[in-house]
Amino acid sequence: MGSAYERELRAVLAGELKGVRAITRSCTEVERARAMRVIQRPFLVVRAPGSGSEGTGDLLVLRGDMCFPIEVKSSKSDKIYLSGRTMEQYKALISTGERCGLLPLYAFRLKGVRGDSWRVMRVDVDGLTGKLRHLSRSIPPLPLTSRGVPHLNWHKGMPVHRFLALVCKSEGVKGVSRSESGLSISESVSG
């Protein structure tokens, strides 16, 4: 689905300056600054083999502290309803997420919109631990239709600049300080 948009998102997550500038061109200064954090803490982004099938998503996003599959969707409409093949992809993402302890995500690009045109939503999975469990609490899930069926609603997703600021927070700086008993290592978290 839209390999041009997969390449666009891939460049952003990989921390390529040109890619981040391209998607933040019509964003506010604050949004641009948040998105630029990925340049300091980039991901390795790999297009999944057999993209979009068997729960791999379109992109596999990896860094030493986290890893997640991302299914990329784009549309001129602000909603995408899952059925048939797209519902099977969604179910496979749940299965993979639960089997492997991963947090699958959807990245939804709304065509023809100014500002931050990407939104991120999570697939609800059981069994997450550590950082991914904490991260999952901050990212909105796919909303449900009146019949309880998950779908993509661009307005209910997290803007990608906020997502990047969230996943690219500083991990903390370790410093050496003097105490009465000698040297000690202290850790301060900044972000």
The 8 nearest C-alpha neighbors of each residue, nearest first, counted from 0:
[[1, 2, 72, 71, 73, 5, 4, 51],
 [2, 0, 3, 4, 5, 73, 72, 71],
 [1, 3, 5, 4, 0, 6, 7, 71],
 [4, 2, 6, 1, 5, 7, 0, 8],
 [5, 3, 7, 6, 2, 1, 8, 73],
 [4, 6, 2, 8, 7, 3, 9, 71],
 [7, 5, 9, 3, 4, 8, 10, 2],
 [8, 6, 4, 10, 5, 9, 3, 18],
 [9, 7, 11, 5, 10, 6, 4, 12],
 [8, 10, 6, 12, 11, 7, 5, 13],
 [11, 9, 18, 13, 7, 15, 8, 12],
 [10, 12, 19, 18, 8, 14, 13, 9],
 [13, 11, 14, 9, 10, 42, 8, 41],
 [14, 12, 42, 41, 10, 11, 15, 43],
 [15, 13, 38, 41, 37, 11, 12, 16],
 [14, 16, 18, 10, 17, 13, 11, 19],
 [17, 15, 19, 18, 20, 14, 38, 11],
 [16, 18, 20, 15, 19, 21, 10, 11],
 [19, 17, 11, 10, 21, 15, 20, 16],
 [20, 18, 11, 16, 21, 22, 17, 23],
 [19, 21, 23, 17, 18, 22, 24, 16],
 [22, 20, 18, 19, 24, 23, 17, 7],
 [21, 23, 19, 20, 24, 18, 115, 116],
 [24, 22, 26, 20, 31, 25, 21, 19],
 [23, 25, 21, 26, 22, 20, 114, 31],
 [26, 24, 114, 23, 113, 27, 115, 22],
 [27, 25, 114, 23, 24, 30, 115, 31],
 [26, 28, 30, 29, 31, 25, 114, 23],
 [27, 29, 31, 30, 32, 26, 33, 23],
 [28, 30, 32, 27, 31, 33, 26, 34],
 [31, 29, 33, 27, 32, 28, 160, 26],
 [30, 32, 28, 34, 29, 33, 23, 26],
 [33, 31, 35, 29, 34, 30, 28, 36],
 [34, 32, 164, 30, 31, 35, 160, 36],
 [33, 35, 160, 31, 36, 32, 163, 164],
 [34, 36, 32, 37, 33, 38, 31, 19],
 [37, 35, 38, 34, 39, 33, 167, 164],
 [38, 36, 40, 41, 14, 35, 39, 167],
 [37, 39, 14, 36, 41, 40, 35, 15],
 [38, 40, 37, 36, 41, 14, 35, 167],
 [41, 39, 37, 38, 167, 36, 42, 14],
 [42, 40, 14, 13, 37, 38, 39, 12],
 [43, 41, 13, 62, 61, 12, 44, 60],
 [42, 44, 61, 13, 60, 62, 45, 41],
 [45, 43, 60, 59, 42, 13, 9, 61],
 [46, 44, 59, 58, 47, 60, 43, 9],
 [45, 47, 58, 57, 59, 48, 44, 50],
 [46, 48, 50, 58, 57, 45, 59, 49],
 [49, 47, 50, 46, 55, 57, 51, 52],
 [48, 50, 52, 47, 51, 53, 55, 57],
 [51, 49, 57, 47, 48, 52, 56, 46],
 [50, 52, 56, 57, 55, 49, 70, 88],
 [51, 53, 54, 50, 49, 88, 55, 56],
 [52, 54, 91, 55, 88, 51, 92, 56],
 [55, 53, 92, 91, 95, 52, 56, 88],
 [56, 54, 53, 68, 52, 51, 47, 57],
 [57, 55, 70, 51, 69, 68, 54, 58],
 [56, 58, 50, 51, 70, 47, 69, 46],
 [59, 57, 46, 69, 47, 45, 56, 68],
 [58, 60, 68, 45, 44, 47, 67, 46],
 [59, 61, 44, 67, 66, 43, 68, 42],
 [62, 60, 66, 43, 42, 65, 44, 59],
 [61, 63, 42, 65, 64, 66, 43, 60],
 [62, 64, 65, 61, 66, 42, 43, 40],
 [63, 65, 62, 66, 130, 61, 131, 170],
 [66, 64, 62, 63, 61, 67, 131, 130],
 [65, 67, 61, 60, 62, 101, 68, 64],
 [66, 68, 60, 102, 103, 101, 59, 69],
 [69, 67, 59, 103, 56, 58, 55, 60],
 [70, 68, 104, 56, 58, 105, 57, 103],
 [69, 71, 56, 105, 57, 106, 104, 72],
 [72, 70, 106, 105, 107, 57, 69, 5],
 [73, 71, 107, 106, 108, 0, 70, 74],
 [74, 72, 108, 107, 109, 1, 110, 71],
 [73, 75, 76, 109, 110, 108, 72, 77],
 [74, 76, 110, 109, 77, 111, 73, 108],
 [77, 75, 74, 78, 109, 79, 110, 73],
 [76, 78, 153, 152, 109, 75, 79, 74],
 [79, 77, 152, 151, 76, 153, 80, 150],
 [78, 80, 151, 150, 81, 152, 77, 76],
 [79, 81, 150, 151, 78, 82, 149, 85],
 [82, 80, 86, 85, 150, 79, 149, 83],
 [83, 81, 86, 85, 84, 80, 87, 150],
 [82, 84, 86, 85, 87, 81, 88, 80],
 [83, 85, 87, 86, 82, 88, 81, 89],
 [86, 84, 88, 81, 87, 82, 83, 89],
 [87, 85, 82, 81, 89, 88, 83, 84],
 [86, 88, 84, 90, 85, 89, 91, 83],
 [89, 87, 85, 91, 86, 90, 54, 52],
 [88, 90, 86, 92, 87, 91, 85, 93],
 [91, 89, 87, 93, 92, 88, 86, 94],
 [90, 92, 54, 94, 88, 93, 89, 53],
 [93, 91, 54, 89, 95, 90, 94, 96],
 [94, 92, 96, 90, 91, 95, 124, 97],
 [93, 95, 91, 97, 92, 96, 98, 90],
 [96, 94, 98, 92, 54, 97, 93, 99],
 [95, 97, 101, 93, 100, 99, 94, 98],
 [96, 98, 100, 94, 95, 99, 124, 125],
 [97, 99, 95, 96, 100, 94, 101, 93],
 [98, 100, 96, 101, 97, 95, 94, 102],
 [99, 101, 97, 96, 127, 98, 126, 102],
 [102, 100, 96, 99, 67, 103, 97, 127],
 [101, 103, 67, 96, 131, 104, 100, 122],
 [104, 102, 68, 122, 67, 69, 96, 121],
 [105, 103, 121, 69, 120, 122, 68, 70],
 [104, 106, 70, 120, 69, 119, 71, 121],
 [105, 107, 119, 71, 118, 72, 70, 104],
 [106, 108, 72, 118, 73, 117, 71, 105],
 [109, 107, 117, 73, 116, 110, 72, 118],
 [110, 108, 74, 116, 75, 73, 112, 107],
 [111, 109, 75, 112, 74, 108, 73, 116],
 [110, 112, 109, 113, 75, 116, 74, 108],
 [111, 113, 110, 116, 109, 114, 115, 75],
 [114, 112, 25, 115, 116, 111, 26, 24],
 [113, 115, 26, 25, 116, 112, 23, 24],
 [114, 116, 117, 26, 158, 23, 113, 22],
 [115, 117, 109, 108, 112, 114, 113, 118],
 [118, 116, 108, 159, 107, 115, 158, 109],
 [119, 117, 158, 156, 157, 107, 159, 106],
 [118, 120, 106, 157, 156, 105, 159, 107],
 [121, 119, 140, 105, 156, 139, 104, 141],
 [122, 120, 104, 140, 139, 103, 138, 123],
 [121, 123, 103, 104, 140, 124, 141, 93],
 [124, 122, 121, 140, 125, 93, 141, 102],
 [125, 123, 97, 93, 96, 122, 126, 102],
 [126, 124, 97, 127, 123, 96, 100, 93],
 [125, 127, 97, 100, 128, 124, 132, 96],
 [128, 126, 132, 100, 125, 131, 101, 129],
 [129, 127, 132, 131, 126, 130, 100, 133],
 [130, 128, 132, 131, 133, 127, 134, 65],
 [129, 131, 133, 132, 134, 128, 65, 64],
 [132, 130, 134, 133, 129, 135, 128, 127],
 [133, 131, 128, 127, 135, 130, 134, 129],
 [132, 134, 130, 131, 135, 136, 129, 137],
 [135, 133, 131, 136, 137, 132, 130, 138],
 [136, 134, 132, 138, 137, 133, 131, 121],
 [137, 135, 134, 133, 138, 132, 139, 131],
 [136, 138, 135, 134, 139, 133, 165, 162],
 [139, 137, 135, 136, 120, 121, 140, 157],
 [138, 140, 120, 156, 121, 137, 157, 141],
 [141, 139, 121, 120, 122, 142, 123, 138],
 [140, 142, 120, 149, 151, 150, 121, 122],
 [143, 141, 149, 150, 140, 151, 144, 152],
 [144, 142, 149, 147, 148, 150, 145, 141],
 [143, 145, 147, 148, 146, 149, 142, 150],
 [144, 146, 147, 143, 148, 149, 142, 150],
 [147, 145, 144, 148, 143, 149, 150, 142],
 [146, 148, 143, 144, 145, 149, 142, 150],
 [147, 149, 143, 144, 146, 150, 145, 81],
 [150, 148, 143, 142, 141, 144, 147, 81],
 [149, 151, 80, 81, 141, 142, 79, 143],
 [152, 150, 79, 78, 141, 153, 80, 142],
 [153, 151, 78, 155, 154, 77, 150, 79],
 [152, 154, 77, 156, 155, 118, 78, 151],
 [153, 155, 152, 156, 77, 118, 157, 78],
 [156, 154, 152, 153, 157, 139, 142, 141],
 [157, 155, 118, 119, 120, 153, 154, 139],
 [156, 158, 119, 118, 159, 120, 162, 138],
 [159, 157, 118, 161, 160, 117, 156, 162],
 [158, 160, 162, 161, 117, 118, 163, 157],
 [159, 161, 34, 163, 162, 33, 158, 30],
 [162, 160, 164, 159, 163, 158, 165, 33],
 [161, 163, 159, 165, 160, 164, 166, 158],
 [164, 162, 160, 166, 165, 161, 34, 167],
 [163, 165, 33, 161, 167, 162, 166, 168],
 [166, 164, 162, 163, 167, 168, 161, 134],
 [167, 165, 163, 164, 168, 162, 134, 37],
 [168, 166, 164, 165, 40, 163, 37, 36],
 [169, 167, 190, 166, 165, 164, 170, 189],
 [168, 170, 190, 171, 189, 167, 188, 172],
 [171, 169, 168, 188, 172, 189, 190, 167],
 [172, 170, 188, 169, 187, 189, 186, 173],
 [171, 173, 187, 186, 174, 188, 170, 189],
 [174, 172, 186, 185, 171, 187, 184, 175],
 [173, 175, 185, 184, 172, 186, 176, 187],
 [174, 176, 184, 183, 185, 182, 173, 177],
 [175, 177, 183, 182, 184, 174, 178, 185],
 [178, 176, 182, 181, 183, 179, 175, 180],
 [177, 179, 181, 180, 182, 176, 183, 175],
 [178, 180, 181, 177, 182, 183, 176, 184],
 [179, 181, 178, 182, 177, 183, 176, 184],
 [182, 180, 178, 179, 177, 183, 176, 184],
 [181, 183, 177, 176, 178, 175, 180, 184],
 [184, 182, 176, 175, 177, 185, 181, 178],
 [183, 185, 175, 174, 176, 186, 173, 182],
 [186, 184, 174, 173, 175, 183, 187, 176],
 [187, 185, 173, 172, 174, 171, 188, 184],
 [186, 188, 171, 172, 189, 185, 173, 174],
 [189, 187, 171, 172, 186, 170, 190, 169],
 [190, 188, 171, 169, 187, 170, 168, 172],
 [189, 168, 169, 188, 170, 171, 167, 164]]
